Amino acid sequence: MLSRQAIVDQLTHLVGKDRVITDEPVLRENSVDRYRKVQAVFGIYELPLPAAVVKPADAAQVSAILKFADRHGINCVPKTGGSATEGGLETIVKNSIVLDGSDMNRIIEINPTAMLVTAQCGVNLEVLENQVRRHGLTIGHSPQSKPLAMMGGLVATRSIGQFSTLYGGIEDMVVGLEAVFPDGEITRIKNVPRRACGPDIRHVIIGNEGALCFITEITLKLYRYYPENNSFQAYAMPNMSSGFDLLREVITAGYRPSMARLYDAQDGAQHGFDQFAPDRCVLMFMGEGPAPIVRATADGIEEIAARYPDQDPIDGRIIENWFNHLNWGPEKVMEERELIRKTLNTGFTTEVSGNWDCIYPIYRNVLDRIQRDFPHGEDLTLLGGHSSHSYQTGTNLYFVYDYNIKKCPPEQELATYHIPLNAMIVEETLKAGGSMVHHHGIGKYRTPWTRQEHGSAYYILDRLKQVFDPNGIMNKGTIFPVDK
């Protein structure tokens, strides 16, 4: 193993001094992600600091850095926008290299004829969307982290957006990719609509969370943009069971609203839904696309909803106004940090998925277990959930939990609250037959269940790691479980 200074010296030789950052405040911030947001608010950084944050200019520099790291067994943590929430960006190994692709921020081509856009990994999603909209187009990808997130991280974590019921997840949008593997090999998957030339090798790269390779360039599909046709519908439902039933009927009937969300009363109250639907669940839809399709979608949803006598319509304009202010930008992050500092109250989410026949049992079992078994239930200030991404065969569940940490120091917040709550949700989901992660990625805090999640298919995942990262330098502890 090289010394810390030797690592910095070699990185400086490879990419230049101005691309190698060793300032301690920057290193501290880059040792964690938003999983440890409470500790960060109070300036508590307990993990090993990286040796440096390196900002390569292009794929060739990424290749040189990875070859150097692979030769000397140095852990590398790929990063772009830094909006991750599952510990995937934590530097758990001493003297790691944080490989920050945010300077690779060029939009390479917008091709309205082929309906493709190609961008480097450090391009901000909101910037990219604004550029393609000038052509009357959209990417269709709109997570709440849109003002913060960058393309490399979105693809690496199998991100999903708020319009996924129409456009799909990021994996449905990616056409081609460029990535660099630990031995320095630069690979490119070409842009074609479809091909039957063996397994779909895009999916070796999509979702790898920096544990197999570093994504340098992405090509995405484009769609026509019709914002003037957007329509909103919403219904107050008596409970989540009937809400799931109505949601399932809409989706399995073949309607594809761009947004389909179901909030329980507890989660909805934090969004102000209790002002117009007190003690009720709220189911909402957004129609998007050409006007005839939007009208047909709205009419179809209305027809299905009319068969539920226990629902009450909600003015869609209320939902539209709420939805237009839902995204998280830098200002909201700072507001949240200040609120945590003042109130010692914080909140997290754990998102899972399940088929239609097990999703309500997952919802009910998780809430019952937490209310029964969590030893610090009196500190919970919110416990609820919502569904926001639906498919022909099932949907996802976001469990939302807020708690007050006045009874324990910030250093103990994770062990006292976040980790056990997350564990209960994951365990009950897997027990019912669902998936422990819908879109935030495994990170470093759901790895205890990676083998259980994949079952016999873990063989495939494990072999990918052995083949592409035999020296184990890529983001140690992410996806693949390691001994503590």
Legacy VTK file of the C-alpha trace (Angstrom):
# vtk DataFile Version 3.0
C-alpha trace
ASCII
DATASET POLYDATA
POINTS 484 float
0.000 0.000 0.000
1.220 3.466 -0.863
1.327 6.205 1.738
-1.259 8.963 1.666
1.246 11.448 0.294
2.450 9.019 -2.364
-1.122 8.580 -3.571
-1.609 12.338 -3.806
1.719 12.782 -5.592
0.908 10.144 -8.177
-2.592 11.507 -8.789
-1.116 14.975 -9.260
1.318 13.528 -11.796
-1.531 11.831 -13.678
-4.070 14.662 -13.920
-2.426 17.854 -12.683
-2.438 19.649 -9.351
-5.607 21.638 -10.033
-7.636 18.414 -10.324
-6.506 16.890 -7.027
-8.199 18.305 -3.897
-6.791 17.580 -0.449
-8.375 20.344 1.654
-9.649 18.716 4.842
-13.170 20.261 4.776
-13.662 18.923 1.242
-12.353 15.499 2.264
-14.737 15.372 5.219
-17.749 16.241 3.069
-16.722 13.600 0.546
-16.382 10.845 3.126
-20.183 10.544 3.434
-23.452 11.059 1.598
-26.936 12.035 2.771
-27.355 8.829 4.759
-25.349 10.580 7.484
-26.978 13.973 7.094
-27.625 14.347 10.843
-23.964 13.869 11.705
-22.923 16.242 8.935
-25.178 18.974 10.353
-23.213 18.827 13.610
-19.800 18.470 11.963
-19.352 14.827 12.968
-17.302 12.814 10.478
-16.343 9.396 11.836
-15.296 7.563 8.661
-11.743 7.466 7.270
-11.033 10.542 5.176
-10.153 9.925 1.537
-6.602 10.685 0.439
-7.960 13.019 -2.224
-10.937 14.052 -4.292
-9.920 13.831 -7.947
-11.834 15.526 -10.762
-10.822 13.951 -14.084
-11.309 15.876 -17.311
-12.138 12.934 -19.569
-12.332 9.174 -19.904
-8.599 8.915 -20.561
-7.829 10.464 -17.170
-10.382 8.181 -15.503
-8.606 5.243 -17.123
-5.198 6.382 -15.870
-6.494 6.884 -12.322
-8.209 3.497 -12.173
-5.185 1.662 -13.564
-3.025 3.307 -10.910
-5.500 2.460 -8.153
-5.899 -1.118 -9.359
-2.145 -1.640 -9.461
-1.758 -0.504 -5.852
-5.023 -1.788 -4.344
-6.464 1.676 -3.589
-10.215 1.901 -3.019
-12.037 4.240 -5.436
-15.460 5.759 -4.787
-17.100 7.087 -7.994
-19.238 10.195 -7.546
-20.969 12.937 -9.526
-23.838 14.982 -8.027
-23.550 13.609 -4.498
-27.308 13.337 -3.841
-27.089 9.642 -2.847
-28.958 8.576 0.282
-27.894 4.986 1.035
-24.245 5.320 2.051
-22.947 4.342 -1.372
-20.538 7.307 -1.371
-19.046 6.602 2.051
-15.286 6.083 2.171
-15.013 3.129 4.542
-11.415 2.381 3.536
-8.492 4.510 4.699
-6.905 6.693 1.994
-9.561 6.039 -0.642
-9.767 8.071 -3.822
-13.069 9.863 -4.447
-13.339 9.939 -8.226
-15.568 12.948 -8.875
-16.860 13.190 -12.440
-18.627 16.538 -12.021
-16.106 18.356 -14.250
-17.034 16.055 -17.139
-20.090 18.193 -17.809
-20.379 18.557 -21.566
-23.605 17.956 -23.470
-22.152 16.191 -26.477
-25.125 16.052 -28.851
-28.863 16.644 -28.990
-30.244 14.780 -32.013
-33.958 15.563 -32.595
-34.081 13.296 -35.649
-32.798 10.173 -33.899
-34.515 11.320 -30.675
-31.281 10.900 -28.708
-29.210 13.057 -26.353
-25.643 12.251 -25.355
-24.022 13.786 -22.293
-21.043 13.263 -20.043
-21.480 11.885 -16.538
-21.179 15.261 -14.786
-24.023 16.975 -16.641
-26.717 18.144 -14.236
-30.115 16.599 -15.006
-32.053 19.867 -14.753
-29.569 21.614 -17.063
-29.860 18.781 -19.580
-33.669 18.763 -19.451
-33.794 22.538 -19.983
-31.565 22.205 -23.050
-33.629 19.500 -24.735
-36.848 21.409 -24.001
-35.564 24.145 -26.313
-36.104 21.580 -29.068
-39.637 20.785 -27.855
-38.391 17.551 -26.300
-38.035 15.964 -22.870
-35.993 13.200 -21.276
-38.961 12.211 -19.138
-36.745 11.646 -16.100
-37.657 13.805 -13.123
-36.609 12.591 -9.657
-37.042 15.002 -6.745
-33.243 15.377 -6.785
-33.411 16.803 -10.335
-31.767 20.157 -9.420
-28.855 18.299 -7.745
-28.374 14.989 -9.539
-25.953 14.322 -12.389
-26.157 11.772 -15.158
-23.463 9.362 -13.978
-24.965 8.836 -10.556
-28.504 8.545 -11.919
-27.501 5.677 -14.180
-25.219 4.054 -11.604
-28.051 3.804 -9.051
-30.865 2.785 -11.441
-32.634 6.019 -10.642
-36.310 6.587 -11.275
-38.305 9.768 -11.846
-41.725 11.031 -10.878
-43.077 10.334 -14.389
-41.941 6.708 -14.435
-45.366 5.176 -15.022
-45.201 6.645 -18.529
-41.480 6.874 -19.307
-40.046 4.096 -17.133
-36.910 4.162 -15.008
-33.491 5.329 -16.145
-32.789 1.790 -17.393
-35.655 2.195 -19.888
-34.212 5.482 -21.158
-30.538 4.563 -21.586
-29.629 3.635 -25.151
-25.821 3.562 -25.067
-23.005 4.079 -22.585
-19.315 4.654 -22.144
-17.629 3.332 -19.008
-14.141 2.669 -17.645
-13.310 -0.525 -15.770
-10.677 -0.967 -13.023
-8.007 -2.229 -15.418
-8.368 1.014 -17.376
-10.360 -0.473 -20.242
-12.653 2.126 -21.844
-15.770 0.442 -23.232
-18.569 1.871 -25.355
-21.995 0.361 -25.994
-23.370 1.746 -29.252
-26.675 3.565 -29.707
-29.274 1.422 -31.483
-33.026 0.995 -30.832
-32.718 -2.707 -30.023
-30.556 -5.670 -30.818
-30.469 -9.416 -30.179
-26.716 -9.931 -29.978
-26.410 -11.807 -26.734
-27.319 -10.555 -23.232
-28.121 -6.876 -22.830
-24.708 -5.774 -21.577
-25.938 -2.267 -20.747
-27.198 -3.765 -17.514
-23.710 -4.732 -16.383
-23.127 -0.983 -16.137
-26.572 0.418 -15.272
-27.062 0.078 -11.528
-23.499 -0.958 -10.700
-23.277 1.836 -8.048
-19.591 2.341 -8.781
-18.801 -1.185 -7.611
-17.792 -2.433 -11.057
-16.853 0.569 -13.203
-17.002 4.341 -13.667
-19.637 5.668 -16.088
-18.284 8.502 -18.240
-20.947 9.083 -20.920
-24.631 8.302 -21.432
-27.026 8.425 -24.379
-30.736 8.700 -23.547
-33.972 8.548 -25.505
-35.942 11.737 -26.085
-39.700 12.285 -26.215
-41.971 15.029 -27.516
-42.838 17.568 -24.829
-46.483 18.656 -24.449
-46.718 20.613 -21.164
-49.812 22.482 -22.331
-51.767 19.207 -22.258
-50.948 18.151 -18.693
-53.948 17.195 -16.592
-54.289 16.368 -12.887
-56.853 14.192 -11.105
-57.047 13.187 -7.461
-59.296 11.262 -5.107
-59.628 11.007 -1.335
-59.750 7.324 -0.388
-60.822 5.798 2.939
-57.715 3.597 3.315
-54.626 2.304 1.523
-56.254 -1.016 0.657
-58.951 0.605 -1.503
-56.353 3.063 -2.840
-54.138 0.204 -4.039
-57.178 -1.455 -5.622
-58.109 1.643 -7.644
-54.476 2.258 -8.602
-54.099 -1.357 -9.746
-57.257 -1.168 -11.846
-56.045 1.954 -13.654
-52.625 0.527 -14.453
-53.671 -2.994 -15.416
-56.433 -1.594 -17.631
-53.653 -0.204 -19.822
-53.736 3.484 -18.893
-50.358 5.163 -18.529
-50.558 8.430 -16.636
-47.117 9.948 -16.261
-47.611 10.223 -12.503
-49.564 7.892 -10.227
-49.186 8.418 -6.453
-51.010 7.090 -3.417
-50.355 8.679 0.010
-51.558 7.404 3.347
-53.041 9.963 5.756
-49.877 10.219 7.856
-47.509 10.872 4.958
-50.041 13.096 3.213
-50.413 15.323 6.281
-46.782 16.456 6.040
-47.588 17.689 2.526
-50.689 19.553 3.686
-53.183 17.052 2.284
-55.017 16.988 5.623
-56.345 20.453 4.732
-58.561 19.020 1.984
-58.613 15.276 2.817
-58.421 14.974 6.627
-57.747 11.407 7.823
-58.010 10.156 4.230
-55.557 8.658 1.804
-54.951 10.623 -1.408
-54.597 9.027 -4.846
-53.430 11.297 -7.658
-52.716 11.053 -11.372
-51.124 13.250 -14.002
-51.813 12.817 -17.704
-49.101 13.823 -20.158
-48.538 13.676 -23.920
-50.594 14.474 -27.031
-54.010 15.933 -26.180
-56.102 12.947 -27.420
-54.059 10.551 -25.273
-54.327 12.787 -22.207
-58.119 13.096 -22.640
-58.550 9.362 -23.080
-56.376 8.669 -20.027
-58.321 11.126 -17.861
-61.669 9.742 -19.046
-60.571 6.189 -18.387
-59.358 6.988 -14.878
-62.601 8.845 -14.148
-64.655 5.893 -15.321
-62.748 3.462 -13.081
-62.844 5.806 -10.077
-66.615 6.161 -10.423
-66.937 2.481 -9.516
-65.585 3.267 -6.036
-68.415 4.836 -4.027
-66.121 5.580 -1.071
-63.882 7.987 -2.992
-64.279 11.757 -3.117
-62.832 13.805 -6.010
-60.188 16.446 -5.210
-59.602 19.559 -7.314
-56.666 18.702 -9.586
-55.387 22.293 -9.420
-54.485 21.758 -5.760
-52.359 18.750 -6.680
-50.763 20.573 -9.619
-49.666 23.450 -7.399
-48.262 21.054 -4.781
-46.443 18.956 -7.360
-44.772 21.982 -8.966
-42.948 22.681 -5.691
-41.918 19.127 -4.824
-38.327 18.979 -6.114
-35.294 19.352 -3.862
-32.670 21.921 -4.772
-29.677 23.249 -2.822
-31.858 25.742 -0.952
-34.109 22.976 0.412
-31.089 20.985 1.524
-29.849 23.988 3.490
-33.320 24.558 4.969
-33.435 20.939 6.100
-29.996 21.174 7.703
-31.028 24.251 9.659
-34.273 22.624 10.766
-32.388 19.565 12.045
-29.994 21.840 13.923
-32.808 23.795 15.589
-35.355 21.063 16.318
-33.274 17.856 16.441
-36.008 16.359 14.281
-35.061 14.494 11.122
-36.641 12.223 8.549
-35.654 9.410 6.208
-37.232 7.028 3.728
-36.825 3.381 2.789
-38.279 2.426 -0.591
-39.214 -1.122 -1.568
-41.432 -2.793 -4.163
-43.832 -5.694 -4.490
-46.394 -7.311 -6.759
-50.021 -6.247 -6.494
-50.907 -9.284 -4.404
-48.359 -8.547 -1.677
-47.996 -4.759 -1.638
-50.732 -4.027 0.893
-49.527 -6.810 3.238
-46.042 -5.269 3.061
-47.469 -1.870 3.964
-49.528 -3.227 6.848
-46.854 -5.615 8.186
-44.141 -2.951 8.224
-46.229 -0.402 10.103
-47.470 -3.026 12.558
-43.938 -4.286 13.217
-42.501 -0.827 13.831
-45.379 0.137 16.109
-44.993 -3.154 18.001
-41.227 -3.749 18.123
-39.355 -0.467 17.702
-38.092 0.408 21.203
-38.080 4.174 20.663
-41.569 4.560 19.245
-42.286 7.535 21.460
-39.633 9.481 19.529
-41.308 8.922 16.140
-42.928 12.109 14.876
-44.109 10.586 11.574
-44.636 7.048 10.342
-46.376 6.535 7.033
-45.831 5.847 3.378
-46.779 6.313 -0.236
-46.627 4.600 -3.604
-45.218 6.587 -6.500
-44.086 4.182 -9.252
-46.461 1.577 -10.668
-46.199 -1.247 -13.190
-48.423 -3.833 -14.810
-47.508 -6.341 -12.096
-47.071 -4.176 -8.983
-45.892 -0.954 -7.439
-43.378 0.545 -5.043
-43.691 1.737 -1.456
-41.856 4.626 0.137
-41.891 4.243 3.919
-41.404 7.631 5.560
-40.253 7.965 9.149
-39.360 11.087 11.110
-38.002 11.084 14.638
-36.624 13.391 17.273
-33.125 12.704 18.610
-33.218 14.856 21.751
-32.695 11.733 23.870
-29.441 10.674 22.211
-26.347 12.461 20.884
-26.106 12.860 17.092
-23.328 10.243 17.019
-25.848 7.591 18.074
-28.671 8.571 15.702
-27.895 5.914 13.098
-27.639 2.990 15.497
-30.611 4.089 17.594
-33.099 4.999 14.874
-32.211 4.851 11.209
-30.525 1.444 10.963
-33.113 -0.551 12.994
-36.069 1.118 11.251
-34.542 0.438 7.844
-33.900 -3.192 8.875
-37.512 -3.783 9.936
-38.794 -2.459 6.612
-36.369 -4.550 4.565
-37.015 -7.735 6.550
-40.797 -7.500 6.340
-40.623 -6.723 2.618
-38.439 -9.720 1.832
-40.580 -11.949 4.045
-43.670 -10.983 2.014
-41.937 -11.592 -1.330
-41.042 -8.019 -2.344
-37.738 -6.368 -3.247
-35.708 -4.580 -0.575
-34.765 -1.691 -2.905
-36.837 -0.050 -5.599
-34.543 2.706 -6.864
-32.152 4.308 -4.367
-29.675 1.465 -4.673
-28.252 -0.957 -2.125
-25.494 1.415 -1.041
-23.654 0.194 2.038
-26.609 -0.205 4.400
-28.702 -2.866 2.668
-25.784 -5.170 1.848
-26.630 -7.512 4.760
-29.607 -8.608 2.649
-27.989 -8.658 -0.818
-27.671 -12.455 -0.900
-31.212 -12.942 0.371
-32.556 -10.446 -2.184
-30.956 -12.285 -5.121
-31.097 -15.861 -3.886
-29.440 -18.286 -6.304
-28.942 -15.411 -8.788
-26.354 -13.910 -6.430
-23.954 -16.268 -8.229
-24.215 -14.052 -11.323
-23.674 -10.840 -9.373
-20.707 -12.270 -7.498
-19.035 -13.471 -10.700
-19.364 -10.009 -12.244
-17.395 -8.584 -9.317
-14.731 -11.271 -9.578
-14.265 -10.757 -13.313
-14.424 -6.975 -13.604
-12.943 -5.958 -10.247
-10.749 -8.864 -9.133
-8.644 -6.643 -6.856
-11.715 -5.192 -5.169
-10.852 -1.505 -5.622
-14.276 -0.268 -6.736
-16.362 1.255 -3.952
-15.713 -1.378 -1.327
-18.762 -2.241 0.757
-21.334 -1.091 -1.799
-23.732 -3.758 -3.177
-21.344 -6.540 -2.224
-21.262 -7.411 1.512
-17.942 -7.250 3.324
-16.888 -8.245 6.811
-17.168 -5.339 9.235
LINES 1 485
484 0 1 2 3 4 5 6 7 8 9 10 11 12 13 14 15 16 17 18 19 20 21 22 23 24 25 26 27 28 29 30 31 32 33 34 35 36 37 38 39 40 41 42 43 44 45 46 47 48 49 50 51 52 53 54 55 56 57 58 59 60 61 62 63 64 65 66 67 68 69 70 71 72 73 74 75 76 77 78 79 80 81 82 83 84 85 86 87 88 89 90 91 92 93 94 95 96 97 98 99 100 101 102 103 104 105 106 107 108 109 110 111 112 113 114 115 116 117 118 119 120 121 122 123 124 125 126 127 128 129 130 131 132 133 134 135 136 137 138 139 140 141 142 143 144 145 146 147 148 149 150 151 152 153 154 155 156 157 158 159 160 161 162 163 164 165 166 167 168 169 170 171 172 173 174 175 176 177 178 179 180 181 182 183 184 185 186 187 188 189 190 191 192 193 194 195 196 197 198 199 200 201 202 203 204 205 206 207 208 209 210 211 212 213 214 215 216 217 218 219 220 221 222 223 224 225 226 227 228 229 230 231 232 233 234 235 236 237 238 239 240 241 242 243 244 245 246 247 248 249 250 251 252 253 254 255 256 257 258 259 260 261 262 263 264 265 266 267 268 269 270 271 272 273 274 275 276 277 278 279 280 281 282 283 284 285 286 287 288 289 290 291 292 293 294 295 296 297 298 299 300 301 302 303 304 305 306 307 308 309 310 311 312 313 314 315 316 317 318 319 320 321 322 323 324 325 326 327 328 329 330 331 332 333 334 335 336 337 338 339 340 341 342 343 344 345 346 347 348 349 350 351 352 353 354 355 356 357 358 359 360 361 362 363 364 365 366 367 368 369 370 371 372 373 374 375 376 377 378 379 380 381 382 383 384 385 386 387 388 389 390 391 392 393 394 395 396 397 398 399 400 401 402 403 404 405 406 407 408 409 410 411 412 413 414 415 416 417 418 419 420 421 422 423 424 425 426 427 428 429 430 431 432 433 434 435 436 437 438 439 440 441 442 443 444 445 446 447 448 449 450 451 452 453 454 455 456 457 458 459 460 461 462 463 464 465 466 467 468 469 470 471 472 473 474 475 476 477 478 479 480 481 482 483
